[in-house]
């Protein structure tokens, strides 16, 4: 429990205590918060000894003390100046207020820590459901992970995202490191990819406008139970990693919209190298110049339509045909044939994957 929260509450109560000094000690007798700043840091060992017994409230040296904790466990000790009924009442009120604050803080902290432990595989599968029940979390809700990565080491993104999704009972915002924040959002069963991308777009727009930072969002798959949110988080990681290789211009990438890129990303290096060697028997894909690569990409974008591709390339149809014949001569693949076009498309992606350094071995 942060000491500053206790100090804030004690300071705000100061006006209602009729000028009496009051404060909080930890279980070792250290004064950690007080209306009288001069006593903060002092150690009252005798108070701690008495509070460690079963006594709920007691008086020492003109001050009334009250234990704060559950059962025999001592968490903190509240004190108020005076030995009269008013001092006892003030100590009781402070104790109730701080007890509720501590309960709220611990519950919130425990939930976030619990969710983070699921994400990073730091909890046994068999412990997830009992812990979720103890924290009053819905175990069967549909949820999806959004991995928000700021490219400028922007720590403030957590607070901004928290403001966007304030429902702490359904949505959880977890800081992973200095660049990554994960939003675990409860959603409806039939949520569409378009709806998820709309949520991601609102995150990107808000962070970009408020923090002036570059943002990428990976969207995981929708899962049905709380023990599966780790899978959704890992899917979101893969979405960003694959997007880094194959969709460098997009700042929102969904795992369920990766297409062939997801398959290529899962291939081991050796298999990729053997595939390229098999496809380009006459040489390497690197023998193709930039103009040829642009031609191929535009040809693919227009579904192998020679006329439309030549129009968008601002070249004569016969010029495009000549370039395609040149590609056939260099690679042995006729891109006007669907099967050859598919092979070449995958080969280009595999080559880009190998050059990216994002390798799975």
Secondary structure as UniProt FT lines:
FT   HELIX           3..13
FT   HELIX           14..16
FT   TURN            17..19
FT   STRAND          22..26
FT   TURN            27..28
FT   STRAND          30..34
FT   HELIX           37..39
FT   TURN            40..41
FT   HELIX           45..51
FT   STRAND          57..60
FT   TURN            61..62
FT   STRAND          63..68
FT   TURN            71..72
FT   STRAND          76..81
FT   HELIX           85..119
FT   TURN            120..121
FT   HELIX           125..134
FT   TURN            135..136
FT   STRAND          142..150
FT   TURN            151..152
FT   TURN            155..156
FT   HELIX           157..164
FT   TURN            168..170
FT   STRAND          172..175
FT   STRAND          180..187
FT   TURN            189..190
FT   HELIX           193..211
FT   STRAND          215..219
FT   HELIX           226..228
FT   HELIX           229..246
FT   TURN            248..249
FT   STRAND          252..254
FT   HELIX           255..257
FT   HELIX           260..265
FT   HELIX           269..279
FT   TURN            281..282
FT   HELIX           285..287
FT   HELIX           290..301
FT   TURN            302..304
FT   HELIX           306..312
FT   TURN            313..314
FT   HELIX           317..331
FT   TURN            335..336
FT   HELIX           338..356
//
